[in-house]
Amino acid sequence: MRNLVKKYGLAGLLITGIIAQAPMALAGKIVANCTGMVNFDIYIIDTELAEQDVEIVGKAMVDIDEKAITLTGPFGEMVFDRKLGTLYQNGSDTGVYCTYSEKG
């Protein structure tokens, strides 16, 4: 979404309705509550910082779009599928399911 705003401007996105179709606003923070067989992890991702320290994984480059939240860093790549809820680590399904909420 951030890339779309850069490309078309906020007014252009409002006119075309792209913002209205987005599954989640991209201002503030996204909280990912992730559960697996034996774990429960909460990831808080700042939507306005391209590089940040994410608790549990450490320093990460962050890319957010309508489909996924992608974290990359020394730990490899983590992809949070925003539609299915699946968490992938280095291309493999981790068996962990995540739900997402916004935090102002």
C-alpha positions as CSV (number, residue, x, y, z in Angstrom):
1,M,0.0,0.0,0.0
2,R,2.8,2.4,0.9
3,N,4.2,1.9,-2.6
4,L,0.8,2.6,-4.2
5,V,0.6,5.9,-2.2
6,K,4.0,6.9,-3.6
7,K,3.0,6.0,-7.1
8,Y,-0.5,7.4,-7.3
9,G,-0.8,9.7,-4.3
10,L,-3.4,9.5,-1.6
11,A,-6.0,11.4,-3.6
12,G,-5.6,9.0,-6.5
13,L,-6.1,6.0,-4.3
14,L,-9.2,7.4,-2.7
15,I,-10.7,8.2,-6.1
16,T,-10.0,4.7,-7.5
17,G,-11.3,3.1,-4.3
18,I,-8.1,1.1,-3.6
19,I,-8.0,2.3,0.0
20,A,-11.6,1.2,0.6
21,Q,-10.7,-2.3,-0.6
22,A,-7.6,-2.7,1.5
23,P,-8.1,-5.3,4.3
24,M,-6.4,-3.2,6.9
25,A,-5.3,0.4,7.2
26,L,-1.5,0.9,7.2
27,A,-1.1,3.6,9.9
28,G,0.1,2.8,13.3
29,K,1.0,-0.8,14.2
30,I,-0.2,-4.3,13.2
31,V,-0.4,-6.8,16.0
32,A,-0.1,-10.4,14.8
33,N,-1.3,-13.0,17.3
34,C,0.2,-16.3,16.2
35,T,-0.5,-19.7,17.6
36,G,1.0,-23.1,16.9
37,M,0.9,-26.5,18.6
38,V,3.0,-25.4,21.6
39,N,3.5,-21.7,21.2
40,F,1.7,-18.4,21.3
41,D,3.7,-15.4,20.0
42,I,2.7,-11.8,19.5
43,Y,4.5,-9.7,16.9
44,I,4.0,-5.9,16.8
45,I,4.9,-4.4,13.5
46,D,5.1,-0.7,12.9
47,T,3.6,0.1,9.5
48,E,5.5,3.3,9.0
49,L,9.1,1.9,9.6
50,A,10.9,0.0,6.8
51,E,13.5,-1.2,9.2
52,Q,12.7,-2.0,12.8
53,D,13.5,-4.1,15.8
54,V,10.6,-6.7,16.0
55,E,10.4,-8.5,19.4
56,I,11.1,-12.2,19.1
57,V,12.9,-11.9,15.7
58,G,15.2,-8.9,16.1
59,K,16.2,-6.3,13.5
60,A,14.1,-6.7,10.4
61,M,13.4,-5.1,7.0
62,V,9.6,-4.8,6.7
63,D,7.5,-4.8,3.6
64,I,3.7,-4.6,3.9
65,D,1.1,-5.0,1.2
66,E,-2.5,-6.1,1.0
67,K,-1.5,-9.8,0.8
68,A,1.3,-10.2,3.3
69,I,3.7,-8.8,5.8
70,T,7.3,-9.8,5.0
71,L,10.1,-9.5,7.5
72,T,13.7,-10.2,6.4
73,G,16.9,-10.2,8.4
74,P,19.6,-12.4,9.9
75,F,16.8,-14.9,10.8
76,G,15.9,-15.3,7.1
77,E,12.5,-14.4,5.8
78,M,9.1,-14.6,7.6
79,V,6.0,-14.0,5.6
80,F,2.7,-13.4,7.4
81,D,-0.1,-14.2,4.9
82,R,-2.8,-11.6,5.8
83,K,-5.6,-13.4,3.9
84,L,-5.0,-17.0,5.0
85,G,-3.3,-16.3,8.4
86,T,-0.4,-18.7,7.6
87,L,3.1,-17.9,8.8
88,Y,5.9,-19.0,6.5
89,Q,9.6,-19.2,7.5
90,N,12.1,-19.2,4.6
91,G,9.3,-20.4,2.2
92,S,8.0,-23.2,4.4
93,D,4.7,-23.3,6.1
94,T,5.4,-23.2,9.9
95,G,2.1,-24.7,11.0
96,V,1.5,-21.5,12.9
97,Y,-1.8,-19.5,12.3
98,C,-2.0,-15.7,12.9
99,T,-4.8,-13.2,13.3
100,Y,-4.2,-9.5,12.9
101,S,-5.5,-6.4,14.5
102,E,-4.6,-2.7,14.4
103,K,-3.1,-0.7,17.2
104,G,-3.2,3.1,17.0
